[in-house]
Amino acid sequence: HERWAQFLELHPADIAQFLAMVSKEHCQHLFLRLPITLRIEVFSEYSTNMKLFTLSFLNDQDKAGILNNTPIDELTDLFDELS
């Protein structure tokens, strides 16, 4: 529990970098444990590939929560990548 608390205190960019280095399963598990406000911050630090991977495992409510809080320029870049 203490390690998790320390993990949550890291800068969102550091959390994003860590999650990008672990297995997809660990990444998914850990991302889903993050508080929603931190999820949004970590998501914005992700590469496009990590954003796409994350959207692939989120339920519709979680996707909406993150996308509604993502700056429009980031959304534009993401949708450009999808097309």
mmCIF file of the N, C-alpha and C atoms, coordinates in Angstrom:
data_MODEL
# 
_entry.id   MODEL 
# 
loop_
_atom_site.group_PDB 
_atom_site.id 
_atom_site.type_symbol 
_atom_site.label_atom_id 
_atom_site.label_alt_id 
_atom_site.label_comp_id 
_atom_site.label_asym_id 
_atom_site.label_entity_id 
_atom_site.label_seq_id 
_atom_site.pdbx_PDB_ins_code 
_atom_site.Cartn_x 
_atom_site.Cartn_y 
_atom_site.Cartn_z 
_atom_site.occupancy 
_atom_site.B_iso_or_equiv 
_atom_site.pdbx_formal_charge 
_atom_site.auth_seq_id 
_atom_site.auth_comp_id 
_atom_site.auth_asym_id 
_atom_site.auth_atom_id 
_atom_site.pdbx_PDB_model_num 
ATOM 1   N N  . HIS A 1 1  ? 0.828   -1.209 0.000   1.00 0.00 ? 1  HIS A N  1 
ATOM 2   C CA . HIS A 1 1  ? 0.000   0.000  0.000   1.00 0.00 ? 1  HIS A CA 1 
ATOM 3   C C  . HIS A 1 1  ? 0.864   1.261  0.000   1.00 0.00 ? 1  HIS A C  1 
ATOM 4   N N  . GLU A 1 2  ? 1.981   1.183  0.740   1.00 0.00 ? 2  GLU A N  1 
ATOM 5   C CA . GLU A 1 2  ? 2.866   2.348  0.803   1.00 0.00 ? 2  GLU A CA 1 
ATOM 6   C C  . GLU A 1 2  ? 3.493   2.621  -0.564  1.00 0.00 ? 2  GLU A C  1 
ATOM 7   N N  . ARG A 1 3  ? 3.880   1.548  -1.270  1.00 0.00 ? 3  ARG A N  1 
ATOM 8   C CA . ARG A 1 3  ? 4.458   1.715  -2.607  1.00 0.00 ? 3  ARG A CA 1 
ATOM 9   C C  . ARG A 1 3  ? 3.438   2.313  -3.573  1.00 0.00 ? 3  ARG A C  1 
ATOM 10  N N  . TRP A 1 4  ? 2.183   1.871  -3.471  1.00 0.00 ? 4  TRP A N  1 
ATOM 11  C CA . TRP A 1 4  ? 1.131   2.407  -4.336  1.00 0.00 ? 4  TRP A CA 1 
ATOM 12  C C  . TRP A 1 4  ? 0.947   3.898  -4.059  1.00 0.00 ? 4  TRP A C  1 
ATOM 13  N N  . ALA A 1 5  ? 0.951   4.275  -2.801  1.00 0.00 ? 5  ALA A N  1 
ATOM 14  C CA . ALA A 1 5  ? 0.812   5.684  -2.433  1.00 0.00 ? 5  ALA A CA 1 
ATOM 15  C C  . ALA A 1 5  ? 1.967   6.498  -3.013  1.00 0.00 ? 5  ALA A C  1 
ATOM 16  N N  . GLN A 1 6  ? 3.168   5.951  -2.960  1.00 0.00 ? 6  GLN A N  1 
ATOM 17  C CA . GLN A 1 6  ? 4.333   6.633  -3.532  1.00 0.00 ? 6  GLN A CA 1 
ATOM 18  C C  . GLN A 1 6  ? 4.190   6.732  -5.051  1.00 0.00 ? 6  GLN A C  1 
ATOM 19  N N  . PHE A 1 7  ? 3.705   5.675  -5.670  1.00 0.00 ? 7  PHE A N  1 
ATOM 20  C CA . PHE A 1 7  ? 3.497   5.662  -7.113  1.00 0.00 ? 7  PHE A CA 1 
ATOM 21  C C  . PHE A 1 7  ? 2.527   6.771  -7.523  1.00 0.00 ? 7  PHE A C  1 
ATOM 22  N N  . LEU A 1 8  ? 1.458   6.926  -6.767  1.00 0.00 ? 8  LEU A N  1 
ATOM 23  C CA . LEU A 1 8  ? 0.447   7.933  -7.070  1.00 0.00 ? 8  LEU A CA 1 
ATOM 24  C C  . LEU A 1 8  ? 0.967   9.358  -6.918  1.00 0.00 ? 8  LEU A C  1 
ATOM 25  N N  . GLU A 1 9  ? 2.056   9.520  -6.166  1.00 0.00 ? 9  GLU A N  1 
ATOM 26  C CA . GLU A 1 9  ? 2.630   10.851 -5.966  1.00 0.00 ? 9  GLU A CA 1 
ATOM 27  C C  . GLU A 1 9  ? 3.591   11.249 -7.082  1.00 0.00 ? 9  GLU A C  1 
ATOM 28  N N  . LEU A 1 10 ? 3.941   10.299 -7.951  1.00 0.00 ? 10 LEU A N  1 
ATOM 29  C CA . LEU A 1 10 ? 4.833   10.608 -9.065  1.00 0.00 ? 10 LEU A CA 1 
ATOM 30  C C  . LEU A 1 10 ? 4.170   11.592 -10.022 1.00 0.00 ? 10 LEU A C  1 
ATOM 31  N N  . HIS A 1 11 ? 4.985   12.280 -10.790 1.00 0.00 ? 11 HIS A N  1 
ATOM 32  C CA . HIS A 1 11 ? 4.464   13.177 -11.817 1.00 0.00 ? 11 HIS A CA 1 
ATOM 33  C C  . HIS A 1 11 ? 3.745   12.324 -12.870 1.00 0.00 ? 11 HIS A C  1 
ATOM 34  N N  . PRO A 1 12 ? 2.623   12.801 -13.407 1.00 0.00 ? 12 PRO A N  1 
ATOM 35  C CA . PRO A 1 12 ? 1.887   12.024 -14.418 1.00 0.00 ? 12 PRO A CA 1 
ATOM 36  C C  . PRO A 1 12 ? 2.760   11.570 -15.594 1.00 0.00 ? 12 PRO A C  1 
ATOM 37  N N  . ALA A 1 13 ? 3.738   12.385 -15.988 1.00 0.00 ? 13 ALA A N  1 
ATOM 38  C CA . ALA A 1 13 ? 4.631   11.989 -17.087 1.00 0.00 ? 13 ALA A CA 1 
ATOM 39  C C  . ALA A 1 13 ? 5.467   10.777 -16.698 1.00 0.00 ? 13 ALA A C  1 
ATOM 40  N N  . ASP A 1 14 ? 5.892   10.713 -15.433 1.00 0.00 ? 14 ASP A N  1 
ATOM 41  C CA . ASP A 1 14 ? 6.674   9.573  -14.959 1.00 0.00 ? 14 ASP A CA 1 
ATOM 42  C C  . ASP A 1 14 ? 5.815   8.311  -14.876 1.00 0.00 ? 14 ASP A C  1 
ATOM 43  N N  . ILE A 1 15 ? 4.580   8.479  -14.447 1.00 0.00 ? 15 ILE A N  1 
ATOM 44  C CA . ILE A 1 15 ? 3.656   7.334  -14.404 1.00 0.00 ? 15 ILE A CA 1 
ATOM 45  C C  . ILE A 1 15 ? 3.408   6.835  -15.822 1.00 0.00 ? 15 ILE A C  1 
ATOM 46  N N  . ALA A 1 16 ? 3.183   7.748  -16.749 1.00 0.00 ? 16 ALA A N  1 
ATOM 47  C CA . ALA A 1 16 ? 2.946   7.371  -18.148 1.00 0.00 ? 16 ALA A CA 1 
ATOM 48  C C  . ALA A 1 16 ? 4.145   6.615  -18.710 1.00 0.00 ? 16 ALA A C  1 
ATOM 49  N N  . GLN A 1 17 ? 5.335   7.103  -18.428 1.00 0.00 ? 17 GLN A N  1 
ATOM 50  C CA . GLN A 1 17 ? 6.552   6.452  -18.918 1.00 0.00 ? 17 GLN A CA 1 
ATOM 51  C C  . GLN A 1 17 ? 6.684   5.053  -18.319 1.00 0.00 ? 17 GLN A C  1 
ATOM 52  N N  . PHE A 1 18 ? 6.419   4.918  -17.026 1.00 0.00 ? 18 PHE A N  1 
ATOM 53  C CA . PHE A 1 18 ? 6.485   3.608  -16.375 1.00 0.00 ? 18 PHE A CA 1 
ATOM 54  C C  . PHE A 1 18 ? 5.476   2.647  -17.001 1.00 0.00 ? 18 PHE A C  1 
ATOM 55  N N  . LEU A 1 19 ? 4.232   3.091  -17.171 1.00 0.00 ? 19 LEU A N  1 
ATOM 56  C CA . LEU A 1 19 ? 3.194   2.219  -17.716 1.00 0.00 ? 19 LEU A CA 1 
ATOM 57  C C  . LEU A 1 19 ? 3.503   1.796  -19.152 1.00 0.00 ? 19 LEU A C  1 
ATOM 58  N N  . ALA A 1 20 ? 4.210   2.643  -19.883 1.00 0.00 ? 20 ALA A N  1 
ATOM 59  C CA . ALA A 1 20 ? 4.585   2.306  -21.258 1.00 0.00 ? 20 ALA A CA 1 
ATOM 60  C C  . ALA A 1 20 ? 5.657   1.213  -21.295 1.00 0.00 ? 20 ALA A C  1 
ATOM 61  N N  . MET A 1 21 ? 6.360   1.010  -20.179 1.00 0.00 ? 21 MET A N  1 
ATOM 62  C CA . MET A 1 21 ? 7.454   0.034  -20.142 1.00 0.00 ? 21 MET A CA 1 
ATOM 63  C C  . MET A 1 21 ? 7.037   -1.339 -19.614 1.00 0.00 ? 21 MET A C  1 
ATOM 64  N N  . VAL A 1 22 ? 5.910   -1.411 -18.922 1.00 0.00 ? 22 VAL A N  1 
ATOM 65  C CA . VAL A 1 22 ? 5.481   -2.696 -18.365 1.00 0.00 ? 22 VAL A CA 1 
ATOM 66  C C  . VAL A 1 22 ? 4.621   -3.438 -19.389 1.00 0.00 ? 22 VAL A C  1 
ATOM 67  N N  . SER A 1 23 ? 4.306   -4.686 -19.092 1.00 0.00 ? 23 SER A N  1 
ATOM 68  C CA . SER A 1 23 ? 3.481   -5.469 -20.017 1.00 0.00 ? 23 SER A CA 1 
ATOM 69  C C  . SER A 1 23 ? 2.119   -4.813 -20.187 1.00 0.00 ? 23 SER A C  1 
ATOM 70  N N  . LYS A 1 24 ? 1.463   -5.134 -21.291 1.00 0.00 ? 24 LYS A N  1 
ATOM 71  C CA . LYS A 1 24 ? 0.132   -4.580 -21.572 1.00 0.00 ? 24 LYS A CA 1 
ATOM 72  C C  . LYS A 1 24 ? -0.833  -4.896 -20.433 1.00 0.00 ? 24 LYS A C  1 
ATOM 73  N N  . GLU A 1 25 ? -0.744  -6.127 -19.894 1.00 0.00 ? 25 GLU A N  1 
ATOM 74  C CA . GLU A 1 25 ? -1.650  -6.537 -18.817 1.00 0.00 ? 25 GLU A CA 1 
ATOM 75  C C  . GLU A 1 25 ? -1.420  -5.699 -17.563 1.00 0.00 ? 25 GLU A C  1 
ATOM 76  N N  . HIS A 1 26 ? -0.152  -5.508 -17.192 1.00 0.00 ? 26 HIS A N  1 
ATOM 77  C CA . HIS A 1 26 ? 0.157   -4.698 -16.013 1.00 0.00 ? 26 HIS A CA 1 
ATOM 78  C C  . HIS A 1 26 ? -0.256  -3.250 -16.237 1.00 0.00 ? 26 HIS A C  1 
ATOM 79  N N  . CYS A 1 27 ? 0.002   -2.751 -17.430 1.00 0.00 ? 27 CYS A N  1 
ATOM 80  C CA . CYS A 1 27 ? -0.375  -1.386 -17.753 1.00 0.00 ? 27 CYS A CA 1 
ATOM 81  C C  . CYS A 1 27 ? -1.880  -1.190 -17.567 1.00 0.00 ? 27 CYS A C  1 
ATOM 82  N N  . GLN A 1 28 ? -2.646  -2.099 -18.129 1.00 0.00 ? 28 GLN A N  1 
ATOM 83  C CA . GLN A 1 28 ? -4.099  -2.005 -18.029 1.00 0.00 ? 28 GLN A CA 1 
ATOM 84  C C  . GLN A 1 28 ? -4.545  -2.048 -16.573 1.00 0.00 ? 28 GLN A C  1 
ATOM 85  N N  . HIS A 1 29 ? -4.029  -3.013 -15.828 1.00 0.00 ? 29 HIS A N  1 
ATOM 86  C CA . HIS A 1 29 ? -4.405  -3.181 -14.420 1.00 0.00 ? 29 HIS A CA 1 
ATOM 87  C C  . HIS A 1 29 ? -4.083  -1.920 -13.612 1.00 0.00 ? 29 HIS A C  1 
ATOM 88  N N  . LEU A 1 30 ? -2.869  -1.408 -13.781 1.00 0.00 ? 30 LEU A N  1 
ATOM 89  C CA . LEU A 1 30 ? -2.456  -0.246 -12.995 1.00 0.00 ? 30 LEU A CA 1 
ATOM 90  C C  . LEU A 1 30 ? -3.212  1.011  -13.416 1.00 0.00 ? 30 LEU A C  1 
ATOM 91  N N  . PHE A 1 31 ? -3.417  1.186  -14.718 1.00 0.00 ? 31 PHE A N  1 
ATOM 92  C CA . PHE A 1 31 ? -4.137  2.376  -15.184 1.00 0.00 ? 31 PHE A CA 1 
ATOM 93  C C  . PHE A 1 31 ? -5.550  2.407  -14.614 1.00 0.00 ? 31 PHE A C  1 
ATOM 94  N N  . LEU A 1 32 ? -6.204  1.259  -14.591 1.00 0.00 ? 32 LEU A N  1 
ATOM 95  C CA . LEU A 1 32 ? -7.577  1.190  -14.089 1.00 0.00 ? 32 LEU A CA 1 
ATOM 96  C C  . LEU A 1 32 ? -7.653  1.439  -12.578 1.00 0.00 ? 32 LEU A C  1 
ATOM 97  N N  . ARG A 1 33 ? -6.554  1.260  -11.869 1.00 0.00 ? 33 ARG A N  1 
ATOM 98  C CA . ARG A 1 33 ? -6.532  1.532  -10.422 1.00 0.00 ? 33 ARG A CA 1 
ATOM 99  C C  . ARG A 1 33 ? -6.304  3.003  -10.109 1.00 0.00 ? 33 ARG A C  1 
ATOM 100 N N  . LEU A 1 34 ? -5.849  3.770  -11.100 1.00 0.00 ? 34 LEU A N  1 
ATOM 101 C CA . LEU A 1 34 ? -5.571  5.191  -10.848 1.00 0.00 ? 34 LEU A CA 1 
ATOM 102 C C  . LEU A 1 34 ? -6.867  5.950  -10.589 1.00 0.00 ? 34 LEU A C  1 
ATOM 103 N N  . PRO A 1 35 ? -6.820  6.963  -9.720  1.00 0.00 ? 35 PRO A N  1 
ATOM 104 C CA . PRO A 1 35 ? -7.984  7.846  -9.562  1.00 0.00 ? 35 PRO A CA 1 
ATOM 105 C C  . PRO A 1 35 ? -8.271  8.531  -10.904 1.00 0.00 ? 35 PRO A C  1 
ATOM 106 N N  . ILE A 1 36 ? -9.525  8.824  -11.180 1.00 0.00 ? 36 ILE A N  1 
ATOM 107 C CA . ILE A 1 36 ? -9.919  9.342  -12.491 1.00 0.00 ? 36 ILE A CA 1 
ATOM 108 C C  . ILE A 1 36 ? -9.162  10.616 -12.862 1.00 0.00 ? 36 ILE A C  1 
ATOM 109 N N  . THR A 1 37 ? -8.937  11.507 -11.906 1.00 0.00 ? 37 THR A N  1 
ATOM 110 C CA . THR A 1 37 ? -8.220  12.747 -12.237 1.00 0.00 ? 37 THR A CA 1 
ATOM 111 C C  . THR A 1 37 ? -6.790  12.446 -12.681 1.00 0.00 ? 37 THR A C  1 
ATOM 112 N N  . LEU A 1 38 ? -6.162  11.473 -12.050 1.00 0.00 ? 38 LEU A N  1 
ATOM 113 C CA . LEU A 1 38 ? -4.801  11.094 -12.425 1.00 0.00 ? 38 LEU A CA 1 
ATOM 114 C C  . LEU A 1 38 ? -4.809  10.351 -13.762 1.00 0.00 ? 38 LEU A C  1 
ATOM 115 N N  . ARG A 1 39 ? -5.825  9.548  -14.010 1.00 0.00 ? 39 ARG A N  1 
ATOM 116 C CA . ARG A 1 39 ? -5.948  8.876  -15.317 1.00 0.00 ? 39 ARG A CA 1 
ATOM 117 C C  . ARG A 1 39 ? -5.917  9.889  -16.445 1.00 0.00 ? 39 ARG A C  1 
ATOM 118 N N  . ILE A 1 40 ? -6.667  10.970 -16.271 1.00 0.00 ? 40 ILE A N  1 
ATOM 119 C CA . ILE A 1 40 ? -6.756  12.005 -17.306 1.00 0.00 ? 40 ILE A CA 1 
ATOM 120 C C  . ILE A 1 40 ? -5.375  12.630 -17.537 1.00 0.00 ? 40 ILE A C  1 
ATOM 121 N N  . GLU A 1 41 ? -4.667  12.922 -16.459 1.00 0.00 ? 41 GLU A N  1 
ATOM 122 C CA . GLU A 1 41 ? -3.339  13.531 -16.577 1.00 0.00 ? 41 GLU A CA 1 
ATOM 123 C C  . GLU A 1 41 ? -2.346  12.577 -17.218 1.00 0.00 ? 41 GLU A C  1 
ATOM 124 N N  . VAL A 1 42 ? -2.367  11.314 -16.805 1.00 0.00 ? 42 VAL A N  1 
ATOM 125 C CA . VAL A 1 42 ? -1.454  10.316 -17.372 1.00 0.00 ? 42 VAL A CA 1 
ATOM 126 C C  . VAL A 1 42 ? -1.774  10.113 -18.855 1.00 0.00 ? 42 VAL A C  1 
ATOM 127 N N  . PHE A 1 43 ? -3.045  10.015 -19.194 1.00 0.00 ? 43 PHE A N  1 
ATOM 128 C CA . PHE A 1 43 ? -3.467  9.827  -20.584 1.00 0.00 ? 43 PHE A CA 1 
ATOM 129 C C  . PHE A 1 43 ? -2.897  10.935 -21.466 1.00 0.00 ? 43 PHE A C  1 
ATOM 130 N N  . SER A 1 44 ? -2.925  12.163 -20.985 1.00 0.00 ? 44 SER A N  1 
ATOM 131 C CA . SER A 1 44 ? -2.446  13.284 -21.801 1.00 0.00 ? 44 SER A CA 1 
ATOM 132 C C  . SER A 1 44 ? -0.932  13.222 -22.013 1.00 0.00 ? 44 SER A C  1 
ATOM 133 N N  . GLU A 1 45 ? -0.231  12.490 -21.150 1.00 0.00 ? 45 GLU A N  1 
ATOM 134 C CA . GLU A 1 45 ? 1.227   12.336 -21.285 1.00 0.00 ? 45 GLU A CA 1 
ATOM 135 C C  . GLU A 1 45 ? 1.607   11.174 -22.215 1.00 0.00 ? 45 GLU A C  1 
ATOM 136 N N  . TYR A 1 46 ? 0.656   10.319 -22.518 1.00 0.00 ? 46 TYR A N  1 
ATOM 137 C CA . TYR A 1 46 ? 0.929   9.137  -23.337 1.00 0.00 ? 46 TYR A CA 1 
ATOM 138 C C  . TYR A 1 46 ? 1.270   9.484  -24.780 1.00 0.00 ? 46 TYR A C  1 
ATOM 139 N N  . SER A 1 47 ? 2.009   8.577  -25.407 1.00 0.00 ? 47 SER A N  1 
ATOM 140 C CA . SER A 1 47 ? 2.198   8.636  -26.856 1.00 0.00 ? 47 SER A CA 1 
ATOM 141 C C  . SER A 1 47 ? 0.873   8.271  -27.513 1.00 0.00 ? 47 SER A C  1 
ATOM 142 N N  . THR A 1 48 ? 0.765   8.535  -28.789 1.00 0.00 ? 48 THR A N  1 
ATOM 143 C CA . THR A 1 48 ? -0.465  8.186  -29.519 1.00 0.00 ? 48 THR A CA 1 
ATOM 144 C C  . THR A 1 48 ? -0.761  6.697  -29.411 1.00 0.00 ? 48 THR A C  1 
ATOM 145 N N  . ASN A 1 49 ? 0.250   5.859  -29.565 1.00 0.00 ? 49 ASN A N  1 
ATOM 146 C CA . ASN A 1 49 ? 0.032   4.411  -29.476 1.00 0.00 ? 49 ASN A CA 1 
ATOM 147 C C  . ASN A 1 49 ? -0.496  3.994  -28.113 1.00 0.00 ? 49 ASN A C  1 
ATOM 148 N N  . MET A 1 50 ? 0.042   4.598  -27.058 1.00 0.00 ? 50 MET A N  1 
ATOM 149 C CA . MET A 1 50 ? -0.434  4.272  -25.709 1.00 0.00 ? 50 MET A CA 1 
ATOM 150 C C  . MET A 1 50 ? -1.858  4.777  -25.508 1.00 0.00 ? 50 MET A C  1 
ATOM 151 N N  . LYS A 1 51 ? -2.189  5.937  -26.078 1.00 0.00 ? 51 LYS A N  1 
ATOM 152 C CA . LYS A 1 51 ? -3.557  6.441  -25.978 1.00 0.00 ? 51 LYS A CA 1 
ATOM 153 C C  . LYS A 1 51 ? -4.518  5.477  -26.660 1.00 0.00 ? 51 LYS A C  1 
ATOM 154 N N  . LEU A 1 52 ? -4.151  5.016  -27.844 1.00 0.00 ? 52 LEU A N  1 
ATOM 155 C CA . LEU A 1 52 ? -5.016  4.084  -28.577 1.00 0.00 ? 52 LEU A CA 1 
ATOM 156 C C  . LEU A 1 52 ? -5.176  2.774  -27.819 1.00 0.00 ? 52 LEU A C  1 
ATOM 157 N N  . PHE A 1 53 ? -4.078  2.268  -27.262 1.00 0.00 ? 53 PHE A N  1 
ATOM 158 C CA . PHE A 1 53 ? -4.152  1.039  -26.473 1.00 0.00 ? 53 PHE A CA 1 
ATOM 159 C C  . PHE A 1 53 ? -5.080  1.239  -25.274 1.00 0.00 ? 53 PHE A C  1 
ATOM 160 N N  . THR A 1 54 ? -4.929  2.347  -24.587 1.00 0.00 ? 54 THR A N  1 
ATOM 161 C CA . THR A 1 54 ? -5.742  2.616  -23.396 1.00 0.00 ? 54 THR A CA 1 
ATOM 162 C C  . THR A 1 54 ? -7.223  2.700  -23.762 1.00 0.00 ? 54 THR A C  1 
ATOM 163 N N  . LEU A 1 55 ? -7.530  3.389  -24.837 1.00 0.00 ? 55 LEU A N  1 
ATOM 164 C CA . LEU A 1 55 ? -8.933  3.490  -25.263 1.00 0.00 ? 55 LEU A CA 1 
ATOM 165 C C  . LEU A 1 55 ? -9.507  2.122  -25.613 1.00 0.00 ? 55 LEU A C  1 
ATOM 166 N N  . SER A 1 56 ? -8.647  1.190  -26.029 1.00 0.00 ? 56 SER A N  1 
ATOM 167 C CA . SER A 1 56 ? -9.121  -0.138 -26.425 1.00 0.00 ? 56 SER A CA 1 
ATOM 168 C C  . SER A 1 56 ? -9.657  -0.950 -25.249 1.00 0.00 ? 56 SER A C  1 
ATOM 169 N N  . PHE A 1 57 ? -9.177  -0.658 -24.016 1.00 0.00 ? 57 PHE A N  1 
ATOM 170 C CA . PHE A 1 57 ? -9.646  -1.463 -22.877 1.00 0.00 ? 57 PHE A CA 1 
ATOM 171 C C  . PHE A 1 57 ? -10.591 -0.723 -21.936 1.00 0.00 ? 57 PHE A C  1 
ATOM 172 N N  . LEU A 1 58 ? -10.790 0.570  -22.154 1.00 0.00 ? 58 LEU A N  1 
ATOM 173 C CA . LEU A 1 58 ? -11.693 1.310  -21.278 1.00 0.00 ? 58 LEU A CA 1 
ATOM 174 C C  . LEU A 1 58 ? -13.148 1.076  -21.668 1.00 0.00 ? 58 LEU A C  1 
ATOM 175 N N  . ASN A 1 59 ? -14.028 1.093  -20.676 1.00 0.00 ? 59 ASN A N  1 
ATOM 176 C CA . ASN A 1 59 ? -15.457 1.021  -21.000 1.00 0.00 ? 59 ASN A CA 1 
ATOM 177 C C  . ASN A 1 59 ? -15.897 2.391  -21.515 1.00 0.00 ? 59 ASN A C  1 
ATOM 178 N N  . ASP A 1 60 ? -17.097 2.464  -22.061 1.00 0.00 ? 60 ASP A N  1 
ATOM 179 C CA . ASP A 1 60 ? -17.568 3.694  -22.699 1.00 0.00 ? 60 ASP A CA 1 
ATOM 180 C C  . ASP A 1 60 ? -17.593 4.879  -21.735 1.00 0.00 ? 60 ASP A C  1 
ATOM 181 N N  . GLN A 1 61 ? -17.999 4.636  -20.502 1.00 0.00 ? 61 GLN A N  1 
ATOM 182 C CA . GLN A 1 61 ? -18.061 5.718  -19.513 1.00 0.00 ? 61 GLN A CA 1 
ATOM 183 C C  . GLN A 1 61 ? -16.671 6.279  -19.235 1.00 0.00 ? 61 GLN A C  1 
ATOM 184 N N  . ASP A 1 62 ? -15.681 5.385  -19.056 1.00 0.00 ? 62 ASP A N  1 
ATOM 185 C CA . ASP A 1 62 ? -14.318 5.834  -18.793 1.00 0.00 ? 62 ASP A CA 1 
ATOM 186 C C  . ASP A 1 62 ? -13.728 6.547  -20.007 1.00 0.00 ? 62 ASP A C  1 
ATOM 187 N N  . LYS A 1 63 ? -14.008 6.023  -21.205 1.00 0.00 ? 63 LYS A N  1 
ATOM 188 C CA . LYS A 1 63 ? -13.536 6.687  -22.435 1.00 0.00 ? 63 LYS A CA 1 
ATOM 189 C C  . LYS A 1 63 ? -14.090 8.104  -22.495 1.00 0.00 ? 63 LYS A C  1 
ATOM 190 N N  . ALA A 1 64 ? -15.385 8.247  -22.267 1.00 0.00 ? 64 ALA A N  1 
ATOM 191 C CA . ALA A 1 64 ? -16.019 9.564  -22.332 1.00 0.00 ? 64 ALA A CA 1 
ATOM 192 C C  . ALA A 1 64 ? -15.399 10.501 -21.303 1.00 0.00 ? 64 ALA A C  1 
ATOM 193 N N  . GLY A 1 65 ? -15.172 10.006 -20.101 1.00 0.00 ? 65 GLY A N  1 
ATOM 194 C CA . GLY A 1 65 ? -14.581 10.830 -19.053 1.00 0.00 ? 65 GLY A CA 1 
ATOM 195 C C  . GLY A 1 65 ? -13.211 11.352 -19.434 1.00 0.00 ? 65 GLY A C  1 
ATOM 196 N N  . ILE A 1 66 ? -12.403 10.500 -20.044 1.00 0.00 ? 66 ILE A N  1 
ATOM 197 C CA . ILE A 1 66 ? -11.061 10.916 -20.446 1.00 0.00 ? 66 ILE A CA 1 
ATOM 198 C C  . ILE A 1 66 ? -11.126 11.828 -21.672 1.00 0.00 ? 66 ILE A C  1 
ATOM 199 N N  . LEU A 1 67 ? -11.870 11.439 -22.675 1.00 0.00 ? 67 LEU A N  1 
ATOM 200 C CA . LEU A 1 67 ? -11.910 12.228 -23.907 1.00 0.00 ? 67 LEU A CA 1 
ATOM 201 C C  . LEU A 1 67 ? -12.539 13.605 -23.689 1.00 0.00 ? 67 LEU A C  1 
ATOM 202 N N  . ASN A 1 68 ? -13.526 13.678 -22.800 1.00 0.00 ? 68 ASN A N  1 
ATOM 203 C CA . ASN A 1 68 ? -14.153 14.971 -22.493 1.00 0.00 ? 68 ASN A CA 1 
ATOM 204 C C  . ASN A 1 68 ? -13.184 15.925 -21.795 1.00 0.00 ? 68 ASN A C  1 
ATOM 205 N N  . ASN A 1 69 ? -12.143 15.369 -21.198 1.00 0.00 ? 69 ASN A N  1 
ATOM 206 C CA . ASN A 1 69 ? -11.165 16.186 -20.485 1.00 0.00 ? 69 ASN A CA 1 
ATOM 207 C C  . ASN A 1 69 ? -9.835  16.303 -21.224 1.00 0.00 ? 69 ASN A C  1 
ATOM 208 N N  . THR A 1 70 ? -9.809  15.839 -22.470 1.00 0.00 ? 70 THR A N  1 
ATOM 209 C CA . THR A 1 70 ? -8.603  15.928 -23.290 1.00 0.00 ? 70 THR A CA 1 
ATOM 210 C C  . THR A 1 70 ? -8.686  17.196 -24.151 1.00 0.00 ? 70 THR A C  1 
ATOM 211 N N  . PRO A 1 71 ? -7.620  17.999 -24.156 1.00 0.00 ? 71 PRO A N  1 
ATOM 212 C CA . PRO A 1 71 ? -7.635  19.218 -24.974 1.00 0.00 ? 71 PRO A CA 1 
ATOM 213 C C  . PRO A 1 71 ? -7.921  18.904 -26.448 1.00 0.00 ? 71 PRO A C  1 
ATOM 214 N N  . ILE A 1 72 ? -8.608  19.815 -27.097 1.00 0.00 ? 72 ILE A N  1 
ATOM 215 C CA . ILE A 1 72 ? -9.073  19.590 -28.464 1.00 0.00 ? 72 ILE A CA 1 
ATOM 216 C C  . ILE A 1 72 ? -7.915  19.320 -29.431 1.00 0.00 ? 72 ILE A C  1 
ATOM 217 N N  . ASP A 1 73 ? -6.769  19.966 -29.237 1.00 0.00 ? 73 ASP A N  1 
ATOM 218 C CA . ASP A 1 73 ? -5.644  19.732 -30.146 1.00 0.00 ? 73 ASP A CA 1 
ATOM 219 C C  . ASP A 1 73 ? -5.112  18.313 -30.011 1.00 0.00 ? 73 ASP A C  1 
ATOM 220 N N  . GLU A 1 74 ? -5.132  17.778 -28.792 1.00 0.00 ? 74 GLU A N  1 
ATOM 221 C CA . GLU A 1 74 ? -4.710  16.388 -28.589 1.00 0.00 ? 74 GLU A CA 1 
ATOM 222 C C  . GLU A 1 74 ? -5.717  15.431 -29.232 1.00 0.00 ? 74 GLU A C  1 
ATOM 223 N N  . LEU A 1 75 ? -6.993  15.737 -29.094 1.00 0.00 ? 75 LEU A N  1 
ATOM 224 C CA . LEU A 1 75 ? -8.028  14.904 -29.726 1.00 0.00 ? 75 LEU A CA 1 
ATOM 225 C C  . LEU A 1 75 ? -7.877  14.912 -31.241 1.00 0.00 ? 75 LEU A C  1 
ATOM 226 N N  . THR A 1 76 ? -7.594  16.081 -31.799 1.00 0.00 ? 76 THR A N  1 
ATOM 227 C CA . THR A 1 76 ? -7.414  16.198 -33.240 1.00 0.00 ? 76 THR A CA 1 
ATOM 228 C C  . THR A 1 76 ? -6.265  15.309 -33.699 1.00 0.00 ? 76 THR A C  1 
ATOM 229 N N  . ASP A 1 77 ? -5.145  15.368 -32.988 1.00 0.00 ? 77 ASP A N  1 
ATOM 230 C CA . ASP A 1 77 ? -3.987  14.531 -33.328 1.00 0.00 ? 77 ASP A CA 1 
ATOM 231 C C  . ASP A 1 77 ? -4.339  13.050 -33.236 1.00 0.00 ? 77 ASP A C  1 
ATOM 232 N N  . LEU A 1 78 ? -5.084  12.692 -32.205 1.00 0.00 ? 78 LEU A N  1 
ATOM 233 C CA . LEU A 1 78 ? -5.478  11.299 -32.000 1.00 0.00 ? 78 LEU A CA 1 
ATOM 234 C C  . LEU A 1 78 ? -6.382  10.811 -33.136 1.00 0.00 ? 78 LEU A C  1 
ATOM 235 N N  . PHE A 1 79 ? -7.363  11.626 -33.493 1.00 0.00 ? 79 PHE A N  1 
ATOM 236 C CA . PHE A 1 79 ? -8.283  11.213 -34.559 1.00 0.00 ? 79 PHE A CA 1 
ATOM 237 C C  . PHE A 1 79 ? -7.595  11.222 -35.918 1.00 0.00 ? 79 PHE A C  1 
ATOM 238 N N  . ASP A 1 80 ? -6.628  12.100 -36.114 1.00 0.00 ? 80 ASP A N  1 
ATOM 239 C CA . ASP A 1 80 ? -5.835  12.077 -37.351 1.00 0.00 ? 80 ASP A CA 1 
ATOM 240 C C  . ASP A 1 80 ? -5.092  10.745 -37.465 1.00 0.00 ? 80 ASP A C  1 
ATOM 241 N N  . GLU A 1 81 ? -4.576  10.282 -36.340 1.00 0.00 ? 81 GLU A N  1 
ATOM 242 C CA . GLU A 1 81 ? -3.842  9.015  -36.301 1.00 0.00 ? 81 GLU A CA 1 
ATOM 243 C C  . GLU A 1 81 ? -4.774  7.831  -36.601 1.00 0.00 ? 81 GLU A C  1 
ATOM 244 N N  . LEU A 1 82 ? -6.013  7.920  -36.180 1.00 0.00 ? 82 LEU A N  1 
ATOM 245 C CA . LEU A 1 82 ? -6.981  6.836  -36.402 1.00 0.00 ? 82 LEU A CA 1 
ATOM 246 C C  . LEU A 1 82 ? -7.395  6.712  -37.860 1.00 0.00 ? 82 LEU A C  1 
ATOM 247 N N  . SER A 1 83 ? -7.422  7.832  -38.572 1.00 0.00 ? 83 SER A N  1 
ATOM 248 C CA . SER A 1 83 ? -7.926  7.802  -39.951 1.00 0.00 ? 83 SER A CA 1 
ATOM 249 C C  . SER A 1 83 ? -6.876  7.358  -40.955 1.00 0.00 ? 83 SER A C  1 
# 
